[in-house]
Amino acid sequence: MHLARFPRLNLGHFPTPLEPLNHLTRLLGGPQLWIKRDDCTGLATGGNKTRKLEFLLADALAQKADVIITQGATQSNHVRQTIAGAAKLGLKAKVFLEKRVTDFGEDYQQSGNVLLDHLLGGEVVAHLEAGTDMALAMEEYAQSLREQGHTPYIIPGGGSNPVGALGYVACAEELLYQSSQQRLRIDHVVHATGSTGTQAGLVAGFTASNSGIPVLGISVRAPKEKQEENVRQLAERTRELLGVKGELPREAVKANSDYVGDGYGLPTESMLEALTLLAQHEGILLDPVYSGKGMAGLIDLIRKGHFRQDENVVFIHTGGAAGLFGYRQVLDAYRG
């Protein structure tokens, strides 16, 4: 893979640390757990979208864009990082938010990522009802900007298209280098999967390099079959962009949707336990929507004996701790 062929900016702090979770490993009785700290990418509190934005915003500049348009849920980590990236480049950021969660009051609607969106200078064009065709809303708005003489660049939700997924092809390369430097045999990679760009990029990167490292996505919204199909389609398109020959092995795409709970962004007991365990035993903050449910899935699978005790499991922390402030009443109730 020759990623230098693609336009790319330097927006993040890379490589992110790869650290052992020794206390959590002992608490759970193995396997040996590691964490890839993509919450430390540095762009407006960081997160996994920064890797994608290095390629997406470079593509936007190559196309002479002057306005960035994107979308996400009310407490979207992607929206916050996109606005920050646009600010760093002197571009205007216009965003559409979707009301996927409505149960948590003023904190959820105004604090956390929403507060940072405004502080970073983003303009919320509209806060739309759940189920709105967000892609259509963005395209119609982009057309109105073109008619005014602007050159808008649309970034899909989560930055999840083949250009954005290149960020996690780069992460796969980075992990392979770190594992070599640390003489660490990686047996499994686990992370929260939603809009699919992170998992698709990892799958494309690991399969293209013939690393043999399996990736398990813990879904935060879609059923298993739908999530796997969405990941597969994007991974195949990303491999095509990279020029990788051959078919993607069917066993390379695996998702587990047992930990979604009542829906996207809605808390579960296991997520709240995972947040608490990582905070109190490792000093690491997860988020309620993605990494919290991803870690909850990993912890439960360990308890069920899914992994061997002599294996090394890397959890990719996709960031999002800013969203904790939107869930204050949920966290207060959990603490009792």
Disulfide bonds with the S-S distance in Angstrom:
none
